Amino acid sequence: MHEVQFNGEPMLLHLEFQKKSDPEMGQRLLEYNMIGMLTYKLPVWSCVL
């Protein structure tokens, strides 16, 4: 995760690279988002590429 600015507001950007389908991707993204929000008190935007 990287802290970035969007429309002048701080947020965390989570980028994940994936080569094949992963049925657990949704759960993992949810966990990363919750950890980021609870730890840094910032919104998290996730993107899987």
PQR file of N, CA, C, O and H, with PARSE charges and radii, in Angstrom:
ATOM      1  N   MET A   1       0.836  -1.166   0.000 -0.4000 1.5000
ATOM      2  CA  MET A   1       0.000   0.000   0.000 -0.0000 2.0000
ATOM      3  C   MET A   1       0.885   1.234   0.000  0.5500 1.7000
ATOM      4  O   MET A   1       1.964   1.262   0.593 -0.5500 1.4000
ATOM      5  N   HIS A   2       0.385   2.258  -0.691 -0.4000 1.5000
ATOM      6  CA  HIS A   2       1.101   3.529  -0.772 -0.0000 2.0000
ATOM      7  C   HIS A   2       0.140   4.649  -0.412  0.5500 1.7000
ATOM      8  O   HIS A   2      -1.014   4.650  -0.840 -0.5500 1.4000
ATOM      9  H   HIS A   2      -0.491   2.235  -1.173  0.4000 1.0000
ATOM     10  N   GLU A   3       0.620   5.600   0.374 -0.4000 1.5000
ATOM     11  CA  GLU A   3      -0.209   6.761   0.686 -0.0000 2.0000
ATOM     12  C   GLU A   3      -0.123   7.733  -0.484  0.5500 1.7000
ATOM     13  O   GLU A   3       0.968   8.095  -0.924 -0.5500 1.4000
ATOM     14  H   GLU A   3       1.558   5.599   0.721  0.4000 1.0000
ATOM     15  N   VAL A   4      -1.271   8.148  -0.978 -0.4000 1.5000
ATOM     16  CA  VAL A   4      -1.363   9.073  -2.106 -0.0000 2.0000
ATOM     17  C   VAL A   4      -2.401  10.150  -1.768  0.5500 1.7000
ATOM     18  O   VAL A   4      -3.095  10.069  -0.755 -0.5500 1.4000
ATOM     19  H   VAL A   4      -2.157   7.854  -0.620  0.4000 1.0000
ATOM     20  N   GLN A   5      -2.487  11.143  -2.628 -0.4000 1.5000
ATOM     21  CA  GLN A   5      -3.496  12.196  -2.506 -0.0000 2.0000
ATOM     22  C   GLN A   5      -4.490  12.038  -3.651  0.5500 1.7000
ATOM     23  O   GLN A   5      -4.093  11.821  -4.796 -0.5500 1.4000
ATOM     24  H   GLN A   5      -1.924  11.209  -3.451  0.4000 1.0000
ATOM     25  N   PHE A   6      -5.768  12.147  -3.346 -0.4000 1.5000
ATOM     26  CA  PHE A   6      -6.810  12.129  -4.368 -0.0000 2.0000
ATOM     27  C   PHE A   6      -7.760  13.273  -4.062  0.5500 1.7000
ATOM     28  O   PHE A   6      -8.380  13.312  -2.999 -0.5500 1.4000
ATOM     29  H   PHE A   6      -6.091  12.323  -2.416  0.4000 1.0000
ATOM     30  N   ASN A   7      -7.867  14.199  -4.997 -0.4000 1.5000
ATOM     31  CA  ASN A   7      -8.675  15.413  -4.778 -0.0000 2.0000
ATOM     32  C   ASN A   7      -8.257  16.127  -3.496  0.5500 1.7000
ATOM     33  O   ASN A   7      -9.091  16.660  -2.765 -0.5500 1.4000
ATOM     34  H   ASN A   7      -7.363  14.167  -5.860  0.4000 1.0000
ATOM     35  N   GLY A   8      -6.955  16.128  -3.239 -0.4000 1.5000
ATOM     36  CA  GLY A   8      -6.420  16.819  -2.072 -0.0000 2.0000
ATOM     37  C   GLY A   8      -6.567  16.080  -0.759  0.5500 1.7000
ATOM     38  O   GLY A   8      -6.193  16.611   0.286 -0.5500 1.4000
ATOM     39  H   GLY A   8      -6.276  15.695  -3.833  0.4000 1.0000
ATOM     40  N   GLU A   9      -7.100  14.874  -0.783 -0.4000 1.5000
ATOM     41  CA  GLU A   9      -7.314  14.090   0.438 -0.0000 2.0000
ATOM     42  C   GLU A   9      -6.366  12.885   0.469  0.5500 1.7000
ATOM     43  O   GLU A   9      -6.161  12.237  -0.557 -0.5500 1.4000
ATOM     44  H   GLU A   9      -7.404  14.443  -1.632  0.4000 1.0000
ATOM     45  N   PRO A  10      -5.785  12.580   1.642 -0.5600 1.5000
ATOM     46  CA  PRO A  10      -4.912  11.410   1.734  0.2800 2.0000
ATOM     47  C   PRO A  10      -5.722  10.119   1.689  0.5500 1.7000
ATOM     48  O   PRO A  10      -6.847  10.050   2.184 -0.5500 1.4000
ATOM     49  N   MET A  11      -5.129   9.114   1.090 -0.4000 1.5000
ATOM     50  CA  MET A  11      -5.740   7.785   1.034 -0.0000 2.0000
ATOM     51  C   MET A  11      -4.632   6.775   0.800  0.5500 1.7000
ATOM     52  O   MET A  11      -3.497   7.143   0.498 -0.5500 1.4000
ATOM     53  H   MET A  11      -4.215   9.170   0.687  0.4000 1.0000
ATOM     54  N   LEU A  12      -4.964   5.508   0.939 -0.4000 1.5000
ATOM     55  CA  LEU A  12      -4.017   4.440   0.651 -0.0000 2.0000
ATOM     56  C   LEU A  12      -4.407   3.783  -0.663  0.5500 1.7000
ATOM     57  O   LEU A  12      -5.579   3.487  -0.899 -0.5500 1.4000
ATOM     58  H   LEU A  12      -5.886   5.209   1.185  0.4000 1.0000
ATOM     59  N   LEU A  13      -3.423   3.560  -1.509 -0.4000 1.5000
ATOM     60  CA  LEU A  13      -3.633   2.874  -2.779 -0.0000 2.0000
ATOM     61  C   LEU A  13      -3.001   1.492  -2.671  0.5500 1.7000
ATOM     62  O   LEU A  13      -1.811   1.354  -2.386 -0.5500 1.4000
ATOM     63  H   LEU A  13      -2.471   3.800  -1.317  0.4000 1.0000
ATOM     64  N   HIS A  14      -3.817   0.479  -2.904 -0.4000 1.5000
ATOM     65  CA  HIS A  14      -3.356  -0.909  -2.832 -0.0000 2.0000
ATOM     66  C   HIS A  14      -3.420  -1.490  -4.236  0.5500 1.7000
ATOM     67  O   HIS A  14      -4.502  -1.657  -4.798 -0.5500 1.4000
ATOM     68  H   HIS A  14      -4.783   0.591  -3.135  0.4000 1.0000
ATOM     69  N   LEU A  15      -2.260  -1.796  -4.798 -0.4000 1.5000
ATOM     70  CA  LEU A  15      -2.182  -2.422  -6.118 -0.0000 2.0000
ATOM     71  C   LEU A  15      -1.723  -3.857  -5.942  0.5500 1.7000
ATOM     72  O   LEU A  15      -0.784  -4.136  -5.197 -0.5500 1.4000
ATOM     73  H   LEU A  15      -1.381  -1.660  -4.341  0.4000 1.0000
ATOM     74  N   GLU A  16      -2.394  -4.761  -6.633 -0.4000 1.5000
ATOM     75  CA  GLU A  16      -2.009  -6.168  -6.580 -0.0000 2.0000
ATOM     76  C   GLU A  16      -1.979  -6.706  -8.003  0.5500 1.7000
ATOM     77  O   GLU A  16      -2.906  -6.492  -8.784 -0.5500 1.4000
ATOM     78  H   GLU A  16      -3.157  -4.534  -7.239  0.4000 1.0000
ATOM     79  N   PHE A  17      -0.909  -7.400  -8.322 -0.4000 1.5000
ATOM     80  CA  PHE A  17      -0.747  -7.979  -9.649 -0.0000 2.0000
ATOM     81  C   PHE A  17      -1.046  -9.470  -9.569  0.5500 1.7000
ATOM     82  O   PHE A  17      -0.612 -10.155  -8.643 -0.5500 1.4000
ATOM     83  H   PHE A  17      -0.156  -7.574  -7.688  0.4000 1.0000
ATOM     84  N   GLN A  18      -1.791  -9.960 -10.548 -0.4000 1.5000
ATOM     85  CA  GLN A  18      -2.246 -11.348 -10.520 -0.0000 2.0000
ATOM     86  C   GLN A  18      -2.102 -11.949 -11.915  0.5500 1.7000
ATOM     87  O   GLN A  18      -2.477 -11.330 -12.911 -0.5500 1.4000
ATOM     88  H   GLN A  18      -2.143  -9.404 -11.300  0.4000 1.0000
ATOM     89  N   LYS A  19      -1.556 -13.156 -11.974 -0.4000 1.5000
ATOM     90  CA  LYS A  19      -1.383 -13.832 -13.262 -0.0000 2.0000
ATOM     91  C   LYS A  19      -2.519 -14.783 -13.591  0.5500 1.7000
ATOM     92  O   LYS A  19      -2.783 -15.043 -14.765 -0.5500 1.4000
ATOM     93  H   LYS A  19      -1.251 -13.659 -11.165  0.4000 1.0000
ATOM     94  N   LYS A  20      -3.195 -15.305 -12.582 -0.4000 1.5000
ATOM     95  CA  LYS A  20      -4.279 -16.251 -12.836 -0.0000 2.0000
ATOM     96  C   LYS A  20      -5.418 -16.010 -11.852  0.5500 1.7000
ATOM     97  O   LYS A  20      -5.259 -15.287 -10.868 -0.5500 1.4000
ATOM     98  H   LYS A  20      -2.981 -15.094 -11.628  0.4000 1.0000
ATOM     99  N   SER A  21      -6.543 -16.607 -12.119 -0.4000 1.5000
ATOM    100  CA  SER A  21      -7.724 -16.448 -11.277 -0.0000 2.0000
ATOM    101  C   SER A  21      -7.449 -16.951  -9.859  0.5500 1.7000
ATOM    102  O   SER A  21      -6.805 -17.982  -9.662 -0.5500 1.4000
ATOM    103  H   SER A  21      -6.673 -17.194 -12.918  0.4000 1.0000
ATOM    104  N   ASP A  22      -7.945 -16.206  -8.888 -0.4000 1.5000
ATOM    105  CA  ASP A  22      -7.764 -16.575  -7.487 -0.0000 2.0000
ATOM    106  C   ASP A  22      -9.109 -16.446  -6.780  0.5500 1.7000
ATOM    107  O   ASP A  22      -9.582 -15.330  -6.567 -0.5500 1.4000
ATOM    108  H   ASP A  22      -8.468 -15.369  -9.048  0.4000 1.0000
ATOM    109  N   PRO A  23      -9.731 -17.555  -6.414 -0.5600 1.5000
ATOM    110  CA  PRO A  23     -11.046 -17.493  -5.780  0.2800 2.0000
ATOM    111  C   PRO A  23     -11.038 -16.793  -4.420  0.5500 1.7000
ATOM    112  O   PRO A  23     -12.096 -16.412  -3.920 -0.5500 1.4000
ATOM    113  N   GLU A  24      -9.872 -16.619  -3.821 -0.4000 1.5000
ATOM    114  CA  GLU A  24      -9.783 -15.964  -2.514 -0.0000 2.0000
ATOM    115  C   GLU A  24      -9.407 -14.487  -2.610  0.5500 1.7000
ATOM    116  O   GLU A  24      -9.160 -13.841  -1.592 -0.5500 1.4000
ATOM    117  H   GLU A  24      -9.012 -16.928  -4.226  0.4000 1.0000
ATOM    118  N   MET A  25      -9.365 -13.953  -3.830 -0.4000 1.5000
ATOM    119  CA  MET A  25      -8.947 -12.562  -4.018 -0.0000 2.0000
ATOM    120  C   MET A  25      -9.853 -11.591  -3.266  0.5500 1.7000
ATOM    121  O   MET A  25      -9.355 -10.674  -2.613 -0.5500 1.4000
ATOM    122  H   MET A  25      -9.566 -14.477  -4.657  0.4000 1.0000
ATOM    123  N   GLY A  26     -11.153 -11.768  -3.340 -0.4000 1.5000
ATOM    124  CA  GLY A  26     -12.082 -10.867  -2.669 -0.0000 2.0000
ATOM    125  C   GLY A  26     -11.854 -10.810  -1.170  0.5500 1.7000
ATOM    126  O   GLY A  26     -11.858  -9.731  -0.577 -0.5500 1.4000
ATOM    127  H   GLY A  26     -11.559 -12.512  -3.870  0.4000 1.0000
ATOM    128  N   GLN A  27     -11.658 -11.957  -0.562 -0.4000 1.5000
ATOM    129  CA  GLN A  27     -11.400 -12.026   0.881 -0.0000 2.0000
ATOM    130  C   GLN A  27     -10.098 -11.316   1.222  0.5500 1.7000
ATOM    131  O   GLN A  27     -10.031 -10.568   2.198 -0.5500 1.4000
ATOM    132  H   GLN A  27     -11.655 -12.834  -1.044  0.4000 1.0000
ATOM    133  N   ARG A  28      -9.063 -11.547   0.420 -0.4000 1.5000
ATOM    134  CA  ARG A  28      -7.766 -10.924   0.677 -0.0000 2.0000
ATOM    135  C   ARG A  28      -7.863  -9.395   0.556  0.5500 1.7000
ATOM    136  O   ARG A  28      -7.303  -8.673   1.381 -0.5500 1.4000
ATOM    137  H   ARG A  28      -9.117 -12.154  -0.373  0.4000 1.0000
ATOM    138  N   LEU A  29      -8.565  -8.907  -0.462 -0.4000 1.5000
ATOM    139  CA  LEU A  29      -8.730  -7.459  -0.625 -0.0000 2.0000
ATOM    140  C   LEU A  29      -9.472  -6.865   0.572  0.5500 1.7000
ATOM    141  O   LEU A  29      -9.103  -5.800   1.068 -0.5500 1.4000
ATOM    142  H   LEU A  29      -9.019  -9.493  -1.133  0.4000 1.0000
ATOM    143  N   LEU A  30     -10.507  -7.547   1.031 -0.4000 1.5000
ATOM    144  CA  LEU A  30     -11.250  -7.078   2.199 -0.0000 2.0000
ATOM    145  C   LEU A  30     -10.337  -6.990   3.415  0.5500 1.7000
ATOM    146  O   LEU A  30     -10.383  -6.008   4.156 -0.5500 1.4000
ATOM    147  H   LEU A  30     -10.807  -8.412   0.628  0.4000 1.0000
ATOM    148  N   GLU A  31      -9.508  -8.010   3.625 -0.4000 1.5000
ATOM    149  CA  GLU A  31      -8.599  -8.008   4.769 -0.0000 2.0000
ATOM    150  C   GLU A  31      -7.602  -6.860   4.673  0.5500 1.7000
ATOM    151  O   GLU A  31      -7.372  -6.162   5.661 -0.5500 1.4000
ATOM    152  H   GLU A  31      -9.470  -8.807   3.023  0.4000 1.0000
ATOM    153  N   TYR A  32      -7.005  -6.651   3.497 -0.4000 1.5000
ATOM    154  CA  TYR A  32      -6.041  -5.562   3.325 -0.0000 2.0000
ATOM    155  C   TYR A  32      -6.705  -4.211   3.550  0.5500 1.7000
ATOM    156  O   TYR A  32      -6.114  -3.323   4.164 -0.5500 1.4000
ATOM    157  H   TYR A  32      -7.193  -7.217   2.694  0.4000 1.0000
ATOM    158  N   ASN A  33      -7.931  -4.050   3.057 -0.4000 1.5000
ATOM    159  CA  ASN A  33      -8.648  -2.790   3.237 -0.0000 2.0000
ATOM    160  C   ASN A  33      -8.940  -2.535   4.715  0.5500 1.7000
ATOM    161  O   ASN A  33      -8.759  -1.417   5.197 -0.5500 1.4000
ATOM    162  H   ASN A  33      -8.411  -4.772   2.558  0.4000 1.0000
ATOM    163  N   MET A  34      -9.380  -3.542   5.421 -0.4000 1.5000
ATOM    164  CA  MET A  34      -9.689  -3.372   6.844 -0.0000 2.0000
ATOM    165  C   MET A  34      -8.425  -3.073   7.649  0.5500 1.7000
ATOM    166  O   MET A  34      -8.434  -2.203   8.519 -0.5500 1.4000
ATOM    167  H   MET A  34      -9.527  -4.450   5.030  0.4000 1.0000
ATOM    168  N   ILE A  35      -7.354  -3.779   7.364 -0.4000 1.5000
ATOM    169  CA  ILE A  35      -6.091  -3.533   8.072 -0.0000 2.0000
ATOM    170  C   ILE A  35      -5.614  -2.109   7.809  0.5500 1.7000
ATOM    171  O   ILE A  35      -5.203  -1.414   8.739 -0.5500 1.4000
ATOM    172  H   ILE A  35      -7.347  -4.486   6.656  0.4000 1.0000
ATOM    173  N   GLY A  36      -5.665  -1.668   6.560 -0.4000 1.5000
ATOM    174  CA  GLY A  36      -5.241  -0.311   6.219 -0.0000 2.0000
ATOM    175  C   GLY A  36      -6.086   0.741   6.898  0.5500 1.7000
ATOM    176  O   GLY A  36      -5.555   1.715   7.432 -0.5500 1.4000
ATOM    177  H   GLY A  36      -5.998  -2.232   5.805  0.4000 1.0000
ATOM    178  N   MET A  37      -7.397   0.559   6.886 -0.4000 1.5000
ATOM    179  CA  MET A  37      -8.298   1.531   7.505 -0.0000 2.0000
ATOM    180  C   MET A  37      -8.097   1.589   9.019  0.5500 1.7000
ATOM    181  O   MET A  37      -8.056   2.675   9.598 -0.5500 1.4000
ATOM    182  H   MET A  37      -7.828  -0.232   6.453  0.4000 1.0000
ATOM    183  N   LEU A  38      -7.972   0.441   9.654 -0.4000 1.5000
ATOM    184  CA  LEU A  38      -7.818   0.408  11.109 -0.0000 2.0000
ATOM    185  C   LEU A  38      -6.445   0.906  11.556  0.5500 1.7000
ATOM    186  O   LEU A  38      -6.331   1.567  12.588 -0.5500 1.4000
ATOM    187  H   LEU A  38      -8.004  -0.441   9.184  0.4000 1.0000
ATOM    188  N   THR A  39      -5.412   0.596  10.789 -0.4000 1.5000
ATOM    189  CA  THR A  39      -4.053   0.975  11.167 -0.0000 2.0000
ATOM    190  C   THR A  39      -3.764   2.441  10.886  0.5500 1.7000
ATOM    191  O   THR A  39      -3.211   3.141  11.735 -0.5500 1.4000
ATOM    192  H   THR A  39      -5.504   0.060   9.950  0.4000 1.0000
ATOM    193  N   TYR A  40      -4.136   2.911   9.697 -0.4000 1.5000
ATOM    194  CA  TYR A  40      -3.752   4.255   9.263 -0.0000 2.0000
ATOM    195  C   TYR A  40      -4.896   5.261   9.289  0.5500 1.7000
ATOM    196  O   TYR A  40      -4.681   6.452   9.062 -0.5500 1.4000
ATOM    197  H   TYR A  40      -4.585   2.343   9.008  0.4000 1.0000
ATOM    198  N   LYS A  41      -6.103   4.793   9.563 -0.4000 1.5000
ATOM    199  CA  LYS A  41      -7.282   5.679   9.619 -0.0000 2.0000
ATOM    200  C   LYS A  41      -7.476   6.452   8.314  0.5500 1.7000
ATOM    201  O   LYS A  41      -7.840   7.628   8.319 -0.5500 1.4000
ATOM    202  H   LYS A  41      -6.278   3.825   9.748  0.4000 1.0000
ATOM    203  N   LEU A  42      -7.224   5.763   7.193 -0.4000 1.5000
ATOM    204  CA  LEU A  42      -7.392   6.351   5.868 -0.0000 2.0000
ATOM    205  C   LEU A  42      -8.221   5.410   5.006  0.5500 1.7000
ATOM    206  O   LEU A  42      -8.187   4.195   5.205 -0.5500 1.4000
ATOM    207  H   LEU A  42      -6.928   4.808   7.188  0.4000 1.0000
ATOM    208  N   PRO A  43      -8.967   5.960   4.046 -0.5600 1.5000
ATOM    209  CA  PRO A  43      -9.668   5.089   3.107  0.2800 2.0000
ATOM    210  C   PRO A  43      -8.659   4.356   2.227  0.5500 1.7000
ATOM    211  O   PRO A  43      -7.563   4.854   1.973 -0.5500 1.4000
ATOM    212  N   VAL A  44      -9.041   3.180   1.772 -0.4000 1.5000
ATOM    213  CA  VAL A  44      -8.169   2.354   0.935 -0.0000 2.0000
ATOM    214  C   VAL A  44      -8.859   2.090  -0.391  0.5500 1.7000
ATOM    215  O   VAL A  44     -10.021   1.685  -0.424 -0.5500 1.4000
ATOM    216  H   VAL A  44      -9.932   2.776   1.979  0.4000 1.0000
ATOM    217  N   TRP A  45      -8.148   2.317  -1.473 -0.4000 1.5000
ATOM    218  CA  TRP A  45      -8.627   1.946  -2.808 -0.0000 2.0000
ATOM    219  C   TRP A  45      -7.753   0.810  -3.303  0.5500 1.7000
ATOM    220  O   TRP A  45      -6.529   0.935  -3.342 -0.5500 1.4000
ATOM    221  H   TRP A  45      -7.204   2.645  -1.446  0.4000 1.0000
ATOM    222  N   SER A  46      -8.372  -0.295  -3.680 -0.4000 1.5000
ATOM    223  CA  SER A  46      -7.645  -1.460  -4.174 -0.0000 2.0000
ATOM    224  C   SER A  46      -7.868  -1.625  -5.665  0.5500 1.7000
ATOM    225  O   SER A  46      -8.941  -1.335  -6.193 -0.5500 1.4000
ATOM    226  H   SER A  46      -9.367  -0.397  -3.648  0.4000 1.0000
ATOM    227  N   CYS A  47      -6.821  -2.100  -6.328 -0.4000 1.5000
ATOM    228  CA  CYS A  47      -6.907  -2.374  -7.763 -0.0000 2.0000
ATOM    229  C   CYS A  47      -6.102  -3.636  -8.046  0.5500 1.7000
ATOM    230  O   CYS A  47      -4.927  -3.726  -7.691 -0.5500 1.4000
ATOM    231  H   CYS A  47      -5.949  -2.336  -5.899  0.4000 1.0000
ATOM    232  N   VAL A  48      -6.741  -4.604  -8.685 -0.4000 1.5000
ATOM    233  CA  VAL A  48      -6.062  -5.840  -9.071 -0.0000 2.0000
ATOM    234  C   VAL A  48      -5.785  -5.765 -10.566  0.5500 1.7000
ATOM    235  O   VAL A  48      -6.696  -5.564 -11.369 -0.5500 1.4000
ATOM    236  H   VAL A  48      -7.696  -4.531  -8.973  0.4000 1.0000
ATOM    237  N   LEU A  49      -4.541  -5.925 -10.920 -0.4000 1.5000
ATOM    238  CA  LEU A  49      -4.123  -5.874 -12.324 -0.0000 2.0000
ATOM    239  C   LEU A  49      -3.698  -7.248 -12.794  0.5500 1.7000
ATOM    240  O   LEU A  49      -3.310  -7.412 -13.951 -0.5500 1.4000
ATOM    241  H   LEU A  49      -3.802  -6.088 -10.267  0.4000 1.0000
TER
END
